[in-house]
Amino acid sequence: MANFDVVVIGAGPAGYIAAIRAAQLGLSTACIDEWRGADGKAALGGTCTNAGCIPSKALLQSSENFEQAGHHFAEHGVKVKGVELDLAQMLKRKDKVVKASNDGIAYLFRKNKIAFFHGRAGFAGKRDAGYEVAVAGAKPEAVLARHVIIATGSNPRALPGAAFDEDRILSNSGALAIPEVPKRLGVIGAGVIGLEMGSVWRRLGAEVTILEALPEFLGAADETIAREAAKVFAKQGLAIQLGVKITKVTVSKKNVTVQYTAPGNSTKILECDRLVVSIGRVPNTEGLNGATVGLRIDERGFIGVDDECRTNLAGVWAIGDVVRGPMLAHKGEEEGVTVAERIAGQRAHLDYNTIPWVIYTTPEIAWVGKTEQQLKAEGVEYRAGMFPFSANARARALGDTSGLVKVLAHAKNDAILGVHILGAYASELIAEAVVAMEFRGSSEDIGMIVHAHPSLSEAMKDAALAVGKRALNI
Ligand SMILES: Cc1cc2nc3c(=O)[nH]c(=O)nc-3n(C[C@H](O)[C@H](O)[C@H](O)COP(=O)(O)OP(=O)(O)OC[C@H]3O[C@@H](n4cnc5c(N)ncnc54)[C@H](O)[C@@H]3O)c2cc1C
């Protein structure tokens, strides 16, 4: 039986990064993953690469290009006649982007001498030398590991009574591969995935209705940003209904009927050609055989870990979507790095307060740190500075002036407590706020830093200056 210092179960962003870092640190490392591509072969990268972050961003970019060419190029004096959608090509391009990422990870495994096993991994027992992990693949194998890092990710949560068939009722996987643009697309859940998938198909011509159970739109985001975003999305034609309760979903050969109660208790019906269900994700511990070694799973199905990703078993760690914390690729990646470093005897730290969140709609939404409503609830004294992109020259040149930057800083010591952005390239702009917060920066610090002109990042500087009521461009 092959013997390793570290065996990582799962090659999603949490697992493959953990494996690379462990190998870099001189630990003999193996990674086991069961994902199969359309060709039946291993497709490294987990949900993120195969059915999440990467394909969604590929389609968001392609659909945005289609919308720009069809509706906005003319404003720039660029006349394009007969803009047509070639959905098959768009989906093919998305698959190519995914494949390039799969291959990139395989290359990194070879480069770092990480042994890869394709198949489902499950604990087979505990020995003095470590844990025995069985791989149920084309060729059943077993490995012995001094340390096991579990990075088995998550699966889409199904709506009770409406199982995914990936034809009419779609999870993220089906939503990324609809073969023709549906005339009417229903989406259940106005979270990140629902908004991103709804945006893709609306841009391509679908009439999109999003039904959300919560009474507030984007409750996790800062309320100013959520309010502004709701207005922009409504203008784009995304119909979002809040506070609904789904009572019945009926599927026929050609369409889906969703019955729900709207606020005020009225019964409503949504008829659509296809329905995307994006109501959250559940941790995946299927097939791990955790009980064989006594692995603790909490009441919500997550693997129980401490602040440093240690499970209840010595030498067994868990990271990424399968443990508490935000289900974000970069959160899992950083946990992977810190766990590998701890196994190698190093001190490692991950600040969960500075993990950025991004929603890749148009305009994009990004934030880090506390929202204004959280600060109020916690009784923290703060000052807020805001700056709209309509007053930013680069945004005007770009032709997208929607949104704003909002900086929240402590009222006494000016430490940045949260930064919230709605606007073009918010996903890129938020990095400055993350760096500032990691270095315990103040709003004055950002206000004093030279920002290139003209750039969207100047809105960050002006919002920071606005905290001290001294924005220069408004
Ligand atoms: C549509 C969509 C868009 C998203 N967009 C973003 C985004 O833009 N940014 C972002 O940060 N996050 C995004 N996410 C979330 C992101 O994909 C996840 O947070 C991330 O993939 C979690 O990484 P992970 O490594 O923990 O698990 P996963 O990526 O789920 O990988 C787990 C891997 O483990 C394998 N596995 C599971 N059990 C076993 C077993 N017993 N044996 C062998 N292999 C096993 C699985 O096959 C899989 O390959 C998105 C998610 C979706 C669905």
The ligand as an SDF file (V2000), in Angstrom:
LIG
                    3D

 53 58  0  0  0  0  0  0  0  0999 V2000
  -22.6230   28.2630   -9.9990 C   0  0  0  0  0  0  0  0  0  0  0  0
  -21.6000   28.5270   -8.9290 C   0  0  0  0  0  0  0  0  0  0  0  0
  -20.8050   29.6420   -9.0190 C   0  0  0  0  0  0  0  0  0  0  0  0
  -19.8430   29.8880   -8.0510 C   0  0  0  0  0  0  0  0  0  0  0  0
  -19.0730   31.0050   -8.1700 N   0  0  0  0  0  0  0  0  0  0  0  0
  -18.1380   31.2660   -7.2470 C   0  0  0  0  0  0  0  0  0  0  0  0
  -17.2890   32.3780   -7.3810 C   0  0  0  0  0  0  0  0  0  0  0  0
  -17.3770   33.1390   -8.3530 O   0  0  0  0  0  0  0  0  0  0  0  0
  -16.3540   32.5970   -6.4230 N   0  0  0  0  0  0  0  0  0  0  0  0
  -16.2340   31.7730   -5.3340 C   0  0  0  0  0  0  0  0  0  0  0  0
  -15.3700   32.0260   -4.4810 O   0  0  0  0  0  0  0  0  0  0  0  0
  -17.0330   30.6970   -5.1830 N   0  0  0  0  0  0  0  0  0  0  0  0
  -17.9640   30.4220   -6.1120 C   0  0  0  0  0  0  0  0  0  0  0  0
  -18.7330   29.3090   -5.9800 N   0  0  0  0  0  0  0  0  0  0  0  0
  -18.5250   28.4360   -4.8040 C   0  0  0  0  0  0  0  0  0  0  0  0
  -17.3160   27.5240   -5.0320 C   0  0  0  0  0  0  0  0  0  0  0  0
  -17.5130   26.7680   -6.2000 O   0  0  0  0  0  0  0  0  0  0  0  0
  -17.1140   26.6270   -3.8340 C   0  0  0  0  0  0  0  0  0  0  0  0
  -17.0230   27.4050   -2.6710 O   0  0  0  0  0  0  0  0  0  0  0  0
  -15.8440   25.8130   -4.0030 C   0  0  0  0  0  0  0  0  0  0  0  0
  -15.8790   25.0190   -5.1550 O   0  0  0  0  0  0  0  0  0  0  0  0
  -15.6140   24.9290   -2.7760 C   0  0  0  0  0  0  0  0  0  0  0  0
  -14.3880   24.2910   -2.9310 O   0  0  0  0  0  0  0  0  0  0  0  0
  -14.0690   22.9020   -2.2340 P   0  0  0  0  0  0  0  0  0  0  0  0
  -12.7050   22.5430   -2.6940 O   0  0  0  0  0  0  0  0  0  0  0  0
  -14.3750   22.9770   -0.8090 O   0  0  0  0  0  0  0  0  0  0  0  0
  -15.1190   21.8590   -2.8500 O   0  0  0  0  0  0  0  0  0  0  0  0
  -15.5170   21.4700   -4.3310 P   0  0  0  0  0  0  0  0  0  0  0  0
  -15.0990   22.4840   -5.3140 O   0  0  0  0  0  0  0  0  0  0  0  0
  -16.9560   21.1100   -4.2790 O   0  0  0  0  0  0  0  0  0  0  0  0
  -14.6520   20.1700   -4.6330 O   0  0  0  0  0  0  0  0  0  0  0  0
  -14.8210   18.9890   -3.9290 C   0  0  0  0  0  0  0  0  0  0  0  0
  -14.2630   17.8460   -4.7580 C   0  0  0  0  0  0  0  0  0  0  0  0
  -14.2320   16.6770   -3.9510 O   0  0  0  0  0  0  0  0  0  0  0  0
  -14.6830   15.5730   -4.7300 C   0  0  0  0  0  0  0  0  0  0  0  0
  -15.1800   14.5550   -3.7730 N   0  0  0  0  0  0  0  0  0  0  0  0
  -16.2050   14.6500   -2.9130 C   0  0  0  0  0  0  0  0  0  0  0  0
  -16.3010   13.5370   -2.1520 N   0  0  0  0  0  0  0  0  0  0  0  0
  -15.3060   12.7290   -2.5610 C   0  0  0  0  0  0  0  0  0  0  0  0
  -14.8630   11.4360   -2.1670 C   0  0  0  0  0  0  0  0  0  0  0  0
  -15.4490   10.7720   -1.1710 N   0  0  0  0  0  0  0  0  0  0  0  0
  -13.8190   10.9010   -2.8270 N   0  0  0  0  0  0  0  0  0  0  0  0
  -13.1940   11.5580   -3.8390 C   0  0  0  0  0  0  0  0  0  0  0  0
  -13.5580   12.7740   -4.2460 N   0  0  0  0  0  0  0  0  0  0  0  0
  -14.5970   13.3540   -3.6060 C   0  0  0  0  0  0  0  0  0  0  0  0
  -15.7450   16.1830   -5.6120 C   0  0  0  0  0  0  0  0  0  0  0  0
  -15.9750   15.3540   -6.7460 O   0  0  0  0  0  0  0  0  0  0  0  0
  -15.0940   17.5030   -5.9880 C   0  0  0  0  0  0  0  0  0  0  0  0
  -14.2620   17.3560   -7.1100 O   0  0  0  0  0  0  0  0  0  0  0  0
  -19.6920   29.0080   -6.9550 C   0  0  0  0  0  0  0  0  0  0  0  0
  -20.4770   27.8640   -6.8630 C   0  0  0  0  0  0  0  0  0  0  0  0
  -21.4220   27.6100   -7.8440 C   0  0  0  0  0  0  0  0  0  0  0  0
  -22.2360   26.3710   -7.7340 C   0  0  0  0  0  0  0  0  0  0  0  0
  1  2  1  0
  2  3  1  0
  2 52  2  0
  3  4  2  0
  4  5  1  0
  4 50  1  0
  5  6  2  0
  6  7  1  0
  6 13  1  0
  7  8  2  0
  7  9  1  0
  9 10  1  0
 10 11  2  0
 10 12  1  0
 12 13  2  0
 13 14  1  0
 14 15  1  0
 14 50  1  0
 15 16  1  0
 16 17  1  0
 16 18  1  0
 18 19  1  0
 18 20  1  0
 20 21  1  0
 20 22  1  0
 22 23  1  0
 23 24  1  0
 24 25  2  0
 24 26  1  0
 24 27  1  0
 27 28  1  0
 28 29  2  0
 28 30  1  0
 28 31  1  0
 31 32  1  0
 32 33  1  0
 33 34  1  0
 33 48  1  0
 34 35  1  0
 35 36  1  0
 35 46  1  0
 36 37  1  0
 36 45  1  0
 37 38  2  0
 38 39  1  0
 39 40  1  0
 39 45  2  0
 40 41  1  0
 40 42  2  0
 42 43  1  0
 43 44  2  0
 44 45  1  0
 46 47  1  0
 46 48  1  0
 48 49  1  0
 50 51  2  0
 51 52  1  0
 52 53  1  0
M  END
$$$$
